[in-house]
């Protein structure tokens, strides 16, 4: 499908590449996002008027300054950017995230076992074996939606959200997986806890992942988890 | 270095520290946050002679009572029409006054408006997150909520006598339309979409032609509306798409919610329309049960409206930023204006 440009109020342009989520579309979105970042980096006089880009599943939102440009002018610029961007197999960053599947953390592990008919070990193995990719951020700061959950452990969302799910929970719903960064309600199934720091107080890099990053999980035991969280606390005190 | 200390005697829910907002992190799921009413926030700082990115306190309908315990500092209150009491003297917002040691200031719900801004002549100390003090209310990241018994510290606190007095209100920048003698309904301009194609034509007609009321489900994330249902074309499961402040998102119950300063950055419900930036300032000052009518305009018109608004806003800000002078200068000016000044 040809990219579609849709106006969003006075300051946004939504560029849609597909009606459905698929790998090729997402690759195009990542390449498009990178190409815009490059154009912005050389736009010293701020003539493009682009403020930021939000890459997502089937489209990207381009936020602009309406005092500098408008929807039509920006569409022309973005069409040129698109023409010069072919989907590249750009280098993807690989991230490793540690997960402890201990029963004190996997609040919903039993439910996943019951739904899938797999053993606890099989669920963990299927989760660790997956190749994950960060598709977009949403819902709350740092909530990176990763695609790639193995079909054998895909479970639907709960009927109602559960409140006060702590930060660091590793949870799944359908084909997606994410690691919570805040205490928030969720309807996803929590299967483990990660000591890996994904939230930074750095404007240049607020969170561990960029959209498009590849993620693999590494299983750790409770002792390693406790060790890792202890180390994290002591570095935070420095 | 002169400092002023203020003790918070009472703070209602949703009273938070805010700066102009942390723009640029939507891709990480982080909305800009910052003031609900950007216009009033800018006015408070400008009238006080501050820079526009300084921190201030956003006061909700819950209200705020402070006592100056150390030093003295000049402050501005702008936004809505809040009731003020300073050292026992009652007044109204859109004012600049000096808080002396031992004096109390209360900012309380007034005749109208939902949010007021309290800015200080000095540097209000607050936690930063990603380089900004703007509070993201759901996480508490940034300056955070202002709570009872908290102490606020103002570094480089100044007394700016030359700025005391009323602040001219920007009424001319606020869109309002009287639809009948009895009913005052604010018209809120929107650009339809980006997901309006998912709605039935009767939903689009209802959205364009009916009025909607704000409900009590109103916080920094958004405000839920009450009015005719907006049925979707089909039971939907569309992929989450990025959205902006002002998005009118329609839930599975066919009920619209306008997403505001602390909105989620993506959403799986379709957005029937998006409020244009200047009119968000008008919208947020309304209260529950007040009615609005959506007025669709084209994207090109929206850009024109915003450019015109920006020009007028700059003129207004430049005007209120000029100090009114000390008491003598002001008396002289007022005499000149009223034409009864006689040189000796």
Interface residues (C-beta under 8 A of the other chain):
Chain A: X6 X7 X8 X9 X10 X11 X12 X14 X20 X21 X51 X52 X53 X54 X55 X56 X57 X58 X59 X60 X61 X63 X66 X67 X70 X71 X72 X136 X137 X138 X139 X140 X141 X142 X143 X144 X145 X182 X184 X201 X202 X203 X206 X207 X211
Chain B: X22 X23 X24 X25 X26 X27 X28 X29 X30 X128 X129 X130 X131 X136 X138 X139 X141 X190 X191 X193 X194 X239 X240 X241 X242 X243 X244 X246 X247 X264 X265 X266 X267 X274 X275 X276 X277 X278 X299 X300 X302 X303 X305 X306 X307 X310
